[in-house]
Amino acid sequence: MSKYYSINGLKVRVSDHEANTALRGTSDIYLYVKSADNQLLSIVDQLENICDKRDLNIEDFNSILNEWADGTYSKDVFIGQVEDDEDNGTSGQVTELKTSFDNENRLKLKDYSLVNTIPGSKLRAEIKQLSEKTGVSQSFIKKHFNIR
């Protein structure tokens, strides 16, 4: 899991794992709570080193330093937490939209049934036909009717 900050136009990421930039984009500064060998790391030390190397003012990062002071977190701080949204505050909207679309799709499928015992090619054809008729994706139809 990760937590994101915006400091003087820099995007700062505090995390317990390497970033998957292909999925989440990039940040300007990456800080880690644990090492590859599962040892606790100091966010303060990492930030001091980065500020020295990049000629940044450590005082600008007080919000991070206060929240991640040494001794106030464990290497497992992110376990069991929900990922913070990078855009700060849109995660509720995304969840709401997804729930709304799922409910609409369920309503579209309520009058239909699929039997999982139909041979593979016929079942695929029936799923495709139902998708074209209702506008619901084939993957949602498979999940809805518990077809693998």
N, CA, C and O atoms as a GROMACS GRO file, in nm:
protein
  592
    1MET      N    1   0.083  -0.117   0.000
    1MET     CA    2   0.000   0.000   0.000
    1MET      C    3   0.089   0.125   0.000
    1MET      O    4   0.209   0.117   0.026
    2SER      N    5   0.029   0.236  -0.029
    2SER     CA    6   0.105   0.359  -0.041
    2SER      C    7   0.024   0.477   0.011
    2SER      O    8  -0.098   0.472   0.020
    3LYS      N    9   0.097   0.582   0.044
    3LYS     CA   10   0.035   0.709   0.080
    3LYS      C   11   0.106   0.817  -0.001
    3LYS      O   12   0.228   0.815  -0.015
    4TYR      N   13   0.029   0.910  -0.055
    4TYR     CA   14   0.083   1.011  -0.145
    4TYR      C   15   0.072   1.151  -0.085
    4TYR      O   16  -0.024   1.182  -0.014
    5TYR      N   17   0.171   1.233  -0.115
    5TYR     CA   18   0.175   1.372  -0.070
    5TYR      C   19   0.214   1.459  -0.188
    5TYR      O   20   0.281   1.414  -0.281
    6SER      N   21   0.171   1.584  -0.184
    6SER     CA   22   0.216   1.681  -0.283
    6SER      C   23   0.287   1.792  -0.206
    6SER      O   24   0.224   1.864  -0.129
    7ILE      N   25   0.417   1.805  -0.228
    7ILE     CA   26   0.500   1.902  -0.157
    7ILE      C   27   0.568   1.991  -0.261
    7ILE      O   28   0.651   1.943  -0.339
    8ASN      N   29   0.534   2.117  -0.262
    8ASN     CA   30   0.595   2.213  -0.356
    8ASN      C   31   0.598   2.162  -0.500
    8ASN      O   32   0.699   2.175  -0.570
    9GLY      N   33   0.489   2.103  -0.543
    9GLY     CA   34   0.481   2.053  -0.680
    9GLY      C   35   0.545   1.917  -0.702
    9GLY      O   36   0.538   1.864  -0.812
   10LEU      N   37   0.606   1.860  -0.599
   10LEU     CA   38   0.665   1.727  -0.609
   10LEU      C   39   0.566   1.623  -0.557
   10LEU      O   40   0.501   1.645  -0.454
   11LYS      N   41   0.552   1.513  -0.627
   11LYS     CA   42   0.467   1.405  -0.581
   11LYS      C   43   0.555   1.309  -0.501
   11LYS      O   44   0.652   1.254  -0.553
   12VAL      N   45   0.520   1.290  -0.373
   12VAL     CA   46   0.598   1.207  -0.282
   12VAL      C   47   0.515   1.084  -0.246
   12VAL      O   48   0.397   1.095  -0.213
   13ARG      N   49   0.578   0.967  -0.253
   13ARG     CA   50   0.511   0.841  -0.225
   13ARG      C   51   0.582   0.772  -0.109
   13ARG      O   52   0.702   0.750  -0.114
   14VAL      N   53   0.504   0.737  -0.006
   14VAL     CA   54   0.555   0.657   0.105
   14VAL      C   55   0.487   0.521   0.092
   14VAL      O   56   0.364   0.512   0.084
   15SER      N   57   0.568   0.415   0.089
   15SER     CA   58   0.511   0.284   0.059
   15SER      C   59   0.588   0.172   0.127
   15SER      O   60   0.696   0.192   0.183
   16ASP      N   61   0.529   0.053   0.122
   16ASP     CA   62   0.597  -0.066   0.173
   16ASP      C   63   0.648  -0.155   0.060
   16ASP      O   64   0.694  -0.266   0.085
   17HIS      N   65   0.639  -0.106  -0.065
   17HIS     CA   66   0.683  -0.186  -0.179
   17HIS      C   67   0.724  -0.096  -0.295
   17HIS      O   68   0.692   0.022  -0.298
   18GLU      N   69   0.794  -0.156  -0.390
   18GLU     CA   70   0.835  -0.082  -0.511
   18GLU      C   71   0.711  -0.038  -0.588
   18GLU      O   72   0.609  -0.106  -0.586
   19ALA      N   73   0.721   0.074  -0.655
   19ALA     CA   74   0.609   0.125  -0.733
   19ALA      C   75   0.590   0.044  -0.860
   19ALA      O   76   0.687   0.002  -0.923
   20ASN      N   77   0.465   0.021  -0.896
   20ASN     CA   78   0.434  -0.039  -1.025
   20ASN      C   79   0.394   0.076  -1.116
   20ASN      O   80   0.276   0.107  -1.133
   21THR      N   81   0.494   0.139  -1.176
   21THR     CA   82   0.470   0.261  -1.254
   21THR      C   83   0.383   0.235  -1.375
   21THR      O   84   0.318   0.327  -1.425
   22ALA      N   85   0.380   0.113  -1.424
   22ALA     CA   86   0.294   0.083  -1.538
   22ALA      C   87   0.147   0.097  -1.502
   22ALA      O   88   0.065   0.133  -1.586
   23LEU      N   89   0.113   0.068  -1.377
   23LEU     CA   90  -0.026   0.077  -1.334
   23LEU      C   91  -0.059   0.210  -1.266
   23LEU      O   92  -0.168   0.262  -1.287
   24ARG      N   93   0.030   0.264  -1.188
   24ARG     CA   94  -0.003   0.378  -1.103
   24ARG      C   95   0.059   0.509  -1.147
   24ARG      O   96   0.027   0.613  -1.089
   25GLY      N   97   0.144   0.510  -1.246
   25GLY     CA   98   0.211   0.634  -1.284
   25GLY      C   99   0.340   0.650  -1.206
   25GLY      O  100   0.391   0.554  -1.149
   26THR      N  101   0.392   0.770  -1.203
   26THR     CA  102   0.519   0.792  -1.135
   26THR      C  103   0.508   0.900  -1.029
   26THR      O  104   0.417   0.983  -1.032
   27SER      N  105   0.601   0.895  -0.937
   27SER     CA  106   0.615   0.998  -0.835
   27SER      C  107   0.753   1.058  -0.849
   27SER      O  108   0.840   1.001  -0.914
   28ASP      N  109   0.774   1.176  -0.787
   28ASP     CA  110   0.904   1.240  -0.792
   28ASP      C  111   0.998   1.187  -0.685
   28ASP      O  112   1.119   1.178  -0.706
   29ILE      N  113   0.941   1.151  -0.569
   29ILE     CA  114   1.021   1.100  -0.457
   29ILE      C  115   0.954   0.974  -0.404
   29ILE      O  116   0.834   0.972  -0.378
   30TYR      N  117   1.034   0.868  -0.388
   30TYR     CA  118   0.985   0.741  -0.335
   30TYR      C  119   1.051   0.716  -0.200
   30TYR      O  120   1.173   0.722  -0.188
   31LEU      N  121   0.969   0.690  -0.097
   31LEU     CA  122   1.018   0.658   0.036
   31LEU      C  123   0.958   0.524   0.078
   31LEU      O  124   0.843   0.494   0.046
   32TYR      N  125   1.037   0.443   0.149
   32TYR     CA  126   0.992   0.308   0.184
   32TYR      C  127   1.000   0.284   0.334
   32TYR      O  128   1.094   0.328   0.401
   33VAL      N  129   0.898   0.212   0.388
   33VAL     CA  130   0.897   0.180   0.530
   33VAL      C  131   0.974   0.051   0.560
   33VAL      O  132   1.014   0.028   0.674
   34LYS      N  133   0.994  -0.033   0.456
   34LYS     CA  134   1.072  -0.155   0.480
   34LYS      C  135   1.160  -0.185   0.360
   34LYS      O  136   1.131  -0.148   0.247
   35SER      N  137   1.270  -0.254   0.390
   35SER     CA  138   1.368  -0.288   0.287
   35SER      C  139   1.329  -0.418   0.217
   35SER      O  140   1.231  -0.483   0.255
   36ALA      N  141   1.405  -0.454   0.116
   36ALA     CA  142   1.380  -0.578   0.043
   36ALA      C  143   1.394  -0.700   0.133
   36ALA      O  144   1.330  -0.803   0.109
   37ASP      N  145   1.479  -0.690   0.237
   37ASP     CA  146   1.494  -0.801   0.330
   37ASP      C  147   1.404  -0.786   0.453
   37ASP      O  148   1.430  -0.844   0.558
   38ASN      N  149   1.297  -0.705   0.438
   38ASN     CA  150   1.191  -0.690   0.539
   38ASN      C  151   1.236  -0.623   0.669
   38ASN      O  152   1.184  -0.654   0.776
   39GLN      N  153   1.333  -0.533   0.660
   39GLN     CA  154   1.379  -0.458   0.777
   39GLN      C  155   1.316  -0.318   0.776
   39GLN      O  156   1.294  -0.260   0.670
   40LEU      N  157   1.286  -0.266   0.894
   40LEU     CA  158   1.228  -0.133   0.907
   40LEU      C  159   1.326  -0.027   0.860
   40LEU      O  160   1.443  -0.029   0.898
   41LEU      N  161   1.279   0.067   0.779
   41LEU     CA  162   1.362   0.176   0.729
   41LEU      C  163   1.315   0.308   0.789
   41LEU      O  164   1.198   0.322   0.824
   42SER      N  165   1.405   0.403   0.799
   42SER     CA  166   1.373   0.535   0.852
   42SER      C  167   1.332   0.628   0.737
   42SER      O  168   1.412   0.656   0.647
   43ILE      N  169   1.209   0.676   0.742
   43ILE     CA  170   1.162   0.774   0.642
   43ILE      C  171   1.240   0.904   0.658
   43ILE      O  172   1.274   0.969   0.560
   44VAL      N  173   1.269   0.941   0.782
   44VAL     CA  174   1.343   1.065   0.810
   44VAL      C  175   1.481   1.060   0.745
   44VAL      O  176   1.521   1.155   0.676
   45ASP      N  177   1.555   0.950   0.765
   45ASP     CA  178   1.688   0.936   0.705
   45ASP      C  179   1.682   0.940   0.552
   45ASP      O  180   1.764   1.005   0.488
   46GLN      N  181   1.585   0.870   0.495
   46GLN     CA  182   1.571   0.870   0.349
   46GLN      C  183   1.544   1.010   0.296
   46GLN      O  184   1.603   1.053   0.197
   47LEU      N  185   1.455   1.082   0.364
   47LEU     CA  186   1.419   1.217   0.321
   47LEU      C  187   1.537   1.312   0.336
   47LEU      O  188   1.558   1.398   0.250
   48GLU      N  189   1.613   1.299   0.445
   48GLU     CA  190   1.733   1.383   0.463
   48GLU      C  191   1.833   1.359   0.350
   48GLU      O  192   1.890   1.454   0.296
   49ASN      N  193   1.856   1.232   0.315
   49ASN     CA  194   1.949   1.199   0.206
   49ASN      C  195   1.902   1.257   0.072
   49ASN      O  196   1.981   1.312  -0.003
   50ILE      N  197   1.774   1.243   0.045
   50ILE     CA  198   1.720   1.295  -0.081
   50ILE      C  199   1.731   1.447  -0.086
   50ILE      O  200   1.767   1.503  -0.190
   51CYS      N  201   1.701   1.513   0.025
   51CYS     CA  202   1.710   1.660   0.030
   51CYS      C  203   1.854   1.706   0.009
   51CYS      O  204   1.879   1.804  -0.060
   52ASP      N  205   1.950   1.635   0.070
   52ASP     CA  206   2.092   1.668   0.050
   52ASP      C  207   2.133   1.652  -0.096
   52ASP      O  208   2.197   1.740  -0.153
   53LYS      N  209   2.096   1.539  -0.156
   53LYS     CA  210   2.135   1.511  -0.294
   53LYS      C  211   2.070   1.605  -0.395
   53LYS      O  212   2.132   1.642  -0.495
   54ARG      N  213   1.945   1.642  -0.370
   54ARG     CA  214   1.871   1.724  -0.467
   54ARG      C  215   1.867   1.872  -0.429
   54ARG      O  216   1.801   1.952  -0.496
   55ASP      N  217   1.937   1.906  -0.324
   55ASP     CA  218   1.940   2.045  -0.277
   55ASP      C  219   1.798   2.098  -0.249
   55ASP      O  220   1.761   2.207  -0.293
   56LEU      N  221   1.720   2.017  -0.174
   56LEU     CA  222   1.585   2.056  -0.134
   56LEU      C  223   1.587   2.097   0.012
   56LEU      O  224   1.677   2.058   0.087
   57ASN      N  225   1.490   2.176   0.054
   57ASN     CA  226   1.480   2.221   0.192
   57ASN      C  227   1.400   2.118   0.271
   57ASN      O  228   1.282   2.094   0.243
   58ILE      N  229   1.462   2.057   0.371
   58ILE     CA  230   1.398   1.954   0.453
   58ILE      C  231   1.274   2.009   0.525
   58ILE      O  232   1.181   1.933   0.552
   59GLU      N  233   1.273   2.138   0.555
   59GLU     CA  234   1.160   2.200   0.625
   59GLU      C  235   1.031   2.192   0.542
   59GLU      O  236   0.921   2.191   0.598
   60ASP      N  237   1.044   2.187   0.411
   60ASP     CA  238   0.926   2.178   0.325
   60ASP      C  239   0.852   2.046   0.344
   60ASP      O  240   0.734   2.034   0.309
   61PHE      N  241   0.920   1.948   0.400
   61PHE     CA  242   0.863   1.814   0.414
   61PHE      C  243   0.817   1.785   0.558
   61PHE      O  244   0.807   1.669   0.597
   62ASN      N  245   0.789   1.891   0.636
   62ASN     CA  246   0.749   1.874   0.775
   62ASN      C  247   0.626   1.786   0.792
   62ASN      O  248   0.619   1.708   0.888
   63SER      N  249   0.529   1.796   0.702
   63SER     CA  250   0.408   1.714   0.717
   63SER      C  251   0.443   1.565   0.711
   63SER      O  252   0.386   1.485   0.786
   64ILE      N  253   0.536   1.528   0.624
   64ILE     CA  254   0.579   1.388   0.615
   64ILE      C  255   0.663   1.352   0.736
   64ILE      O  256   0.646   1.245   0.795
   65LEU      N  257   0.756   1.441   0.773
   65LEU     CA  258   0.843   1.414   0.888
   65LEU      C  259   0.762   1.396   1.016
   65LEU      O  260   0.794   1.310   1.098
   66ASN      N  261   0.657   1.476   1.034
   66ASN     CA  262   0.574   1.464   1.153
   66ASN      C  263   0.493   1.334   1.153
   66ASN      O  264   0.478   1.270   1.256
   67GLU      N  265   0.442   1.298   1.038
   67GLU     CA  266   0.359   1.177   1.030
   67GLU      C  267   0.442   1.049   1.033
   67GLU      O  268   0.394   0.946   1.081
   68TRP      N  269   0.565   1.055   0.983
   68TRP     CA  270   0.649   0.936   0.973
   68TRP      C  271   0.775   0.947   1.058
   68TRP      O  272   0.882   0.902   1.017
   69ALA      N  273   0.763   1.006   1.176
   69ALA     CA  274   0.877   1.018   1.266
   69ALA      C  275   0.924   0.878   1.308
   69ALA      O  276   0.843   0.786   1.323
   70ASP      N  277   1.054   0.864   1.326
   70ASP     CA  278   1.110   0.735   1.367
   70ASP      C  279   1.042   0.687   1.496
   70ASP      O  280   1.022   0.766   1.588
   71GLY      N  281   1.009   0.559   1.500
   71GLY     CA  282   0.947   0.500   1.618
   71GLY      C  283   0.796   0.512   1.621
   71GLY      O  284   0.732   0.462   1.714
   72THR      N  285   0.736   0.577   1.521
   72THR     CA  286   0.590   0.595   1.523
   72THR      C  287   0.518   0.500   1.426
   72THR      O  288   0.395   0.504   1.417
   73TYR      N  289   0.592   0.416   1.355
   73TYR     CA  290   0.530   0.324   1.261
   73TYR      C  291   0.609   0.193   1.259
   73TYR      O  292   0.725   0.189   1.301
   74SER      N  293   0.545   0.088   1.210
   74SER     CA  294   0.613  -0.041   1.196
   74SER      C  295   0.628  -0.072   1.047
   74SER      O  296   0.569  -0.006   0.962
   75LYS      N  297   0.707  -0.174   1.017
   75LYS     CA  298   0.727  -0.212   0.877
   75LYS      C  299   0.599  -0.268   0.816
   75LYS      O  300   0.588  -0.279   0.694
   76ASP      N  301   0.503  -0.304   0.900
   76ASP     CA  302   0.376  -0.360   0.853
   76ASP      C  303   0.263  -0.257   0.858
   76ASP      O  304   0.146  -0.294   0.862
   77VAL      N  305   0.298  -0.129   0.857
   77VAL     CA  306   0.200  -0.022   0.873
   77VAL      C  307   0.089  -0.024   0.767
   77VAL      O  308  -0.023   0.017   0.796
   78PHE      N  309   0.119  -0.072   0.647
   78PHE     CA  310   0.020  -0.068   0.540
   78PHE      C  311  -0.062  -0.197   0.527
   78PHE      O  312  -0.156  -0.203   0.449
   79ILE      N  313  -0.026  -0.300   0.602
   79ILE     CA  314  -0.097  -0.428   0.590
   79ILE      C  315  -0.241  -0.409   0.637
   79ILE      O  316  -0.267  -0.357   0.745
   80GLY      N  317  -0.333  -0.455   0.552
   80GLY     CA  318  -0.475  -0.446   0.586
   80GLY      C  319  -0.538  -0.312   0.556
   80GLY      O  320  -0.656  -0.293   0.586
   81GLN      N  321  -0.464  -0.219   0.499
   81GLN     CA  322  -0.521  -0.088   0.467
   81GLN      C  323  -0.559  -0.082   0.320
   81GLN      O  324  -0.504  -0.154   0.237
   82VAL      N  325  -0.654   0.003   0.290
   82VAL     CA  326  -0.697   0.024   0.152
   82VAL      C  327  -0.604   0.127   0.090
   82VAL      O  328  -0.567   0.225   0.154
   83GLU      N  329  -0.568   0.105  -0.035
   83GLU     CA  330  -0.477   0.194  -0.108
   83GLU      C  331  -0.532   0.336  -0.113
   83GLU      O  332  -0.648   0.356  -0.149
   84ASP      N  333  -0.450   0.434  -0.076
   84ASP     CA  334  -0.487   0.574  -0.092
   84ASP      C  335  -0.496   0.605  -0.240
   84ASP      O  336  -0.416   0.555  -0.319
   85ASP      N  337  -0.590   0.686  -0.278
   85ASP     CA  338  -0.602   0.726  -0.418
   85ASP      C  339  -0.507   0.841  -0.444
   85ASP      O  340  -0.502   0.935  -0.365
   86GLU      N  341  -0.433   0.835  -0.552
   86GLU     CA  342  -0.336   0.938  -0.584
   86GLU      C  343  -0.400   1.075  -0.602
   86GLU      O  344  -0.339   1.178  -0.574
   87ASP      N  345  -0.523   1.075  -0.649
   87ASP     CA  346  -0.588   1.201  -0.678
   87ASP      C  347  -0.654   1.261  -0.554
   87ASP      O  348  -0.725   1.361  -0.564
   88ASN      N  349  -0.632   1.202  -0.439
   88ASN     CA  350  -0.682   1.253  -0.312
   88ASN      C  351  -0.831   1.285  -0.315
   88ASN      O  352  -0.870   1.399  -0.341
   89GLY      N  353  -0.912   1.186  -0.289
   89GLY     CA  354  -1.052   1.211  -0.273
   89GLY      C  355  -1.141   1.155  -0.383
   89GLY      O  356  -1.263   1.168  -0.373
   90THR      N  357  -1.088   1.096  -0.485
   90THR     CA  358  -1.175   1.044  -0.590
   90THR      C  359  -1.210   0.898  -0.569
   90THR      O  360  -1.295   0.845  -0.641
   91SER      N  361  -1.147   0.831  -0.474
   91SER     CA  362  -1.171   0.688  -0.457
   91SER      C  363  -1.316   0.659  -0.424
   91SER      O  364  -1.371   0.559  -0.469
   92GLY      N  365  -1.381   0.744  -0.345
   92GLY     CA  366  -1.522   0.726  -0.313
   92GLY      C  367  -1.608   0.741  -0.437
   92GLY      O  368  -1.705   0.667  -0.454
   93GLN      N  369  -1.574   0.835  -0.522
   93GLN     CA  370  -1.650   0.855  -0.646
   93GLN      C  371  -1.635   0.736  -0.738
   93GLN      O  372  -1.732   0.693  -0.800
   94VAL      N  373  -1.515   0.683  -0.749
   94VAL     CA  374  -1.490   0.568  -0.835
   94VAL      C  375  -1.569   0.448  -0.785
   94VAL      O  376  -1.632   0.378  -0.864
   95THR      N  377  -1.566   0.424  -0.655
   95THR     CA  378  -1.639   0.312  -0.597
   95THR      C  379  -1.788   0.328  -0.620
   95THR      O  380  -1.857   0.232  -0.654
   96GLU      N  381  -1.838   0.450  -0.603
   96GLU     CA  382  -1.979   0.479  -0.624
   96GLU      C  383  -2.019   0.451  -0.769
   96GLU      O  384  -2.123   0.390  -0.794
   97LEU      N  385  -1.937   0.496  -0.864
   97LEU     CA  386  -1.965   0.473  -1.006
   97LEU      C  387  -1.964   0.325  -1.040
   97LEU      O  388  -2.052   0.276  -1.111
   98LYS      N  389  -1.864   0.254  -0.988
   98LYS     CA  390  -1.854   0.110  -1.015
   98LYS      C  391  -1.977   0.038  -0.961
   98LYS      O  392  -2.033  -0.048  -1.030
   99THR      N  393  -2.018   0.070  -0.840
   99THR     CA  394  -2.136   0.009  -0.781
   99THR      C  395  -2.259   0.039  -0.864
   99THR      O  396  -2.343  -0.049  -0.886
  100SER      N  397  -2.271   0.162  -0.909
  100SER     CA  398  -2.384   0.203  -0.991
  100SER      C  399  -2.389   0.124  -1.122
  100SER      O  400  -2.495   0.074  -1.160
  101PHE      N  401  -2.275   0.112  -1.190
  101PHE     CA  402  -2.270   0.036  -1.316
  101PHE      C  403  -2.300  -0.112  -1.292
  101PHE      O  404  -2.372  -0.174  -1.370
  102ASP      N  405  -2.246  -0.168  -1.184
  102ASP     CA  406  -2.272  -0.308  -1.152
  102ASP      C  407  -2.421  -0.331  -1.128
  102ASP      O  408  -2.477  -0.430  -1.176
  103ASN      N  409  -2.485  -0.240  -1.055
  103ASN     CA  410  -2.628  -0.253  -1.028
  103ASN      C  411  -2.709  -0.243  -1.157
  103ASN      O  412  -2.805  -0.318  -1.176
  104GLU      N  413  -2.672  -0.150  -1.246
  104GLU     CA  414  -2.740  -0.138  -1.375
  104GLU      C  415  -2.725  -0.266  -1.456
  104GLU      O  416  -2.821  -0.314  -1.517
  105ASN      N  417  -2.604  -0.322  -1.456
  105ASN     CA  418  -2.581  -0.446  -1.530
  105ASN      C  419  -2.662  -0.561  -1.473
  105ASN      O  420  -2.715  -0.643  -1.548
  106ARG      N  421  -2.672  -0.569  -1.341
  106ARG     CA  422  -2.751  -0.676  -1.278
  106ARG      C  423  -2.898  -0.663  -1.317
  106ARG      O  424  -2.965  -0.763  -1.344
  107LEU      N  425  -2.949  -0.539  -1.321
  107LEU     CA  426  -3.087  -0.516  -1.363
  107LEU      C  427  -3.109  -0.561  -1.507
  107LEU      O  428  -3.212  -0.620  -1.539
  108LYS      N  429  -3.013  -0.533  -1.594
  108LYS     CA  430  -3.025  -0.573  -1.734
  108LYS      C  431  -3.027  -0.725  -1.749
  108LYS      O  432  -3.086  -0.777  -1.844
  109LEU      N  433  -2.962  -0.796  -1.657
  109LEU     CA  434  -2.951  -0.941  -1.667
  109LEU      C  435  -3.055  -1.017  -1.585
  109LEU      O  436  -3.059  -1.140  -1.590
  110LYS      N  437  -3.139  -0.947  -1.510
  110LYS     CA  438  -3.229  -1.014  -1.415
  110LYS      C  439  -3.329  -1.108  -1.482
  110LYS      O  440  -3.371  -1.206  -1.421
  111ASP      N  441  -3.367  -1.080  -1.606
  111ASP     CA  442  -3.466  -1.164  -1.674
  111ASP      C  443  -3.403  -1.276  -1.757
  111ASP      O  444  -3.473  -1.347  -1.829
  112TYR      N  445  -3.273  -1.291  -1.747
  112TYR     CA  446  -3.202  -1.391  -1.827
  112TYR      C  447  -3.140  -1.497  -1.736
  112TYR      O  448  -3.112  -1.472  -1.619
  113SER      N  449  -3.119  -1.615  -1.794
  113SER     CA  450  -3.047  -1.719  -1.720
  113SER      C  451  -2.957  -1.793  -1.818
  113SER      O  452  -2.989  -1.806  -1.936
  114LEU      N  453  -2.848  -1.840  -1.768
  114LEU     CA  454  -2.754  -1.920  -1.848
  114LEU      C  455  -2.727  -2.049  -1.772
  114LEU      O  456  -2.714  -2.048  -1.650
  115VAL      N  457  -2.718  -2.157  -1.845
  115VAL     CA  458  -2.689  -2.286  -1.784
  115VAL      C  459  -2.543  -2.318  -1.812
  115VAL      O  460  -2.499  -2.318  -1.927
  116ASN      N  461  -2.472  -2.346  -1.707
  116ASN     CA  462  -2.327  -2.370  -1.716
  116ASN      C  463  -2.294  -2.506  -1.778
  116ASN      O  464  -2.178  -2.534  -1.804
  117THR      N  465  -2.395  -2.590  -1.802
  117THR     CA  466  -2.370  -2.724  -1.854
  117THR      C  467  -2.370  -2.730  -2.007
  117THR      O  468  -2.346  -2.836  -2.064
  118ILE      N  469  -2.397  -2.620  -2.072
  118ILE     CA  470  -2.394  -2.614  -2.219
  118ILE      C  471  -2.248  -2.631  -2.262
  118ILE      O  472  -2.158  -2.578  -2.198
  119PRO      N  473  -2.224  -2.707  -2.372
  119PRO     CA  474  -2.085  -2.722  -2.421
  119PRO      C  475  -2.019  -2.587  -2.449
  119PRO      O  476  -2.088  -2.490  -2.480
  120GLY      N  477  -1.888  -2.582  -2.438
  120GLY     CA  478  -1.808  -2.459  -2.444
  120GLY      C  479  -1.841  -2.362  -2.555
  120GLY      O  480  -1.867  -2.245  -2.528
  121SER      N  481  -1.840  -2.407  -2.680
  121SER     CA  482  -1.861  -2.314  -2.792
  121SER      C  483  -2.002  -2.259  -2.794
  121SER      O  484  -2.023  -2.142  -2.827
  122LYS      N  485  -2.101  -2.341  -2.758
  122LYS     CA  486  -2.240  -2.293  -2.753
  122LYS      C  487  -2.257  -2.192  -2.639
  122LYS      O  488  -2.327  -2.092  -2.654
  123LEU      N  489  -2.193  -2.220  -2.526
  123LEU     CA  490  -2.202  -2.129  -2.412
  123LEU      C  491  -2.138  -1.994  -2.447
  123LEU      O  492  -2.194  -1.889  -2.415
  124ARG      N  493  -2.021  -1.998  -2.511
  124ARG     CA  494  -1.956  -1.873  -2.552
  124ARG      C  495  -2.043  -1.793  -2.648
  124ARG      O  496  -2.053  -1.671  -2.638
  125ALA      N  497  -2.106  -1.863  -2.741
  125ALA     CA  498  -2.195  -1.796  -2.837
  125ALA      C  499  -2.315  -1.735  -2.766
  125ALA      O  500  -2.359  -1.625  -2.800
  126GLU      N  501  -2.369  -1.806  -2.668
  126GLU     CA  502  -2.484  -1.755  -2.593
  126GLU      C  503  -2.445  -1.633  -2.510
  126GLU      O  504  -2.521  -1.536  -2.500
  127ILE      N  505  -2.326  -1.638  -2.449
  127ILE     CA  506  -2.277  -1.523  -2.372
  127ILE      C  507  -2.257  -1.403  -2.463
  127ILE      O  508  -2.294  -1.291  -2.428
  128LYS      N  509  -2.200  -1.426  -2.579
  128LYS     CA  510  -2.177  -1.317  -2.675
  128LYS      C  511  -2.310  -1.257  -2.720
  128LYS      O  512  -2.324  -1.134  -2.727
  129GLN      N  513  -2.407  -1.341  -2.749
  129GLN     CA  514  -2.539  -1.294  -2.792
  129GLN      C  515  -2.606  -1.212  -2.681
  129GLN      O  516  -2.664  -1.107  -2.708
  130LEU      N  517  -2.599  -1.260  -2.558
  130LEU     CA  518  -2.656  -1.188  -2.445
  130LEU      C  519  -2.586  -1.054  -2.425
  130LEU      O  520  -2.651  -0.955  -2.392
  131SER      N  521  -2.456  -1.052  -2.443
  131SER     CA  522  -2.380  -0.928  -2.430
  131SER      C  523  -2.424  -0.826  -2.535
  131SER      O  524  -2.444  -0.708  -2.504
  132GLU      N  525  -2.440  -0.872  -2.659
  132GLU     CA  526  -2.483  -0.782  -2.766
  132GLU      C  527  -2.625  -0.731  -2.743
  132GLU      O  528  -2.657  -0.616  -2.774
  133LYS      N  529  -2.711  -0.817  -2.689
  133LYS     CA  530  -2.851  -0.781  -2.665
  133LYS      C  531  -2.866  -0.681  -2.550
  133LYS      O  532  -2.948  -0.589  -2.558
  134THR      N  533  -2.786  -0.699  -2.444
  134THR     CA  534  -2.803  -0.617  -2.323
  134THR      C  535  -2.704  -0.502  -2.311
  134THR      O  536  -2.728  -0.406  -2.238
  135GLY      N  537  -2.591  -0.512  -2.382
  135GLY     CA  538  -2.487  -0.410  -2.367
  135GLY      C  539  -2.398  -0.434  -2.247
  135GLY      O  540  -2.316  -0.348  -2.212
  136VAL      N  541  -2.412  -0.549  -2.183
  136VAL     CA  542  -2.331  -0.585  -2.066
  136VAL      C  543  -2.210  -0.663  -2.116
  136VAL      O  544  -2.223  -0.748  -2.205
  137SER      N  545  -2.092  -0.636  -2.061
  137SER     CA  546  -1.970  -0.703  -2.106
  137SER      C  547  -1.978  -0.854  -2.081
  137SER      O  548  -2.044  -0.900  -1.988
  138GLN      N  549  -1.908  -0.928  -2.166
  138GLN     CA  550  -1.906  -1.073  -2.152
  138GLN      C  551  -1.843  -1.115  -2.020
  138GLN      O  552  -1.886  -1.213  -1.959
  139SER      N  553  -1.741  -1.043  -1.975
  139SER     CA  554  -1.677  -1.079  -1.848
  139SER      C  555  -1.772  -1.059  -1.731
  139SER      O  556  -1.774  -1.139  -1.638
  140PHE      N  557  -1.853  -0.951  -1.734
  140PHE     CA  558  -1.950  -0.929  -1.626
  140PHE      C  559  -2.056  -1.039  -1.628
  140PHE      O  560  -2.096  -1.089  -1.523
  141ILE      N  561  -2.100  -1.077  -1.747
  141ILE     CA  562  -2.200  -1.184  -1.759
  141ILE      C  563  -2.146  -1.314  -1.698
  141ILE      O  564  -2.217  -1.382  -1.625
  142LYS      N  565  -2.020  -1.347  -1.728
  142LYS     CA  566  -1.960  -1.468  -1.673
  142LYS      C  567  -1.954  -1.463  -1.521
  142LYS      O  568  -1.984  -1.561  -1.454
  143LYS      N  569  -1.914  -1.348  -1.467
  143LYS     CA  570  -1.909  -1.334  -1.321
  143LYS      C  571  -2.048  -1.343  -1.262
  143LYS      O  572  -2.069  -1.409  -1.160
  144HIS      N  573  -2.145  -1.276  -1.325
  144HIS     CA  574  -2.282  -1.271  -1.274
  144HIS      C  575  -2.343  -1.411  -1.265
  144HIS      O  576  -2.410  -1.444  -1.168
  145PHE      N  577  -2.319  -1.493  -1.368
  145PHE     CA  578  -2.376  -1.627  -1.371
  145PHE      C  579  -2.278  -1.734  -1.320
  145PHE      O  580  -2.304  -1.853  -1.333
  146ASN      N  581  -2.167  -1.689  -1.264
  146ASN     CA  582  -2.067  -1.778  -1.205
  146ASN      C  583  -2.018  -1.882  -1.306
  146ASN      O  584  -2.015  -2.002  -1.278
  147ILE      N  585  -1.980  -1.832  -1.423
  147ILE     CA  586  -1.928  -1.919  -1.529
  147ILE      C  587  -1.779  -1.897  -1.539
  147ILE      O  588  -1.732  -1.783  -1.543
  148ARG      N  589  -1.704  -2.005  -1.544
  148ARG     CA  590  -1.557  -1.993  -1.552
  148ARG      C  591  -1.508  -2.026  -1.689
  148ARG      O  592  -1.387  -2.021  -1.713
   0.00000   0.00000   0.00000
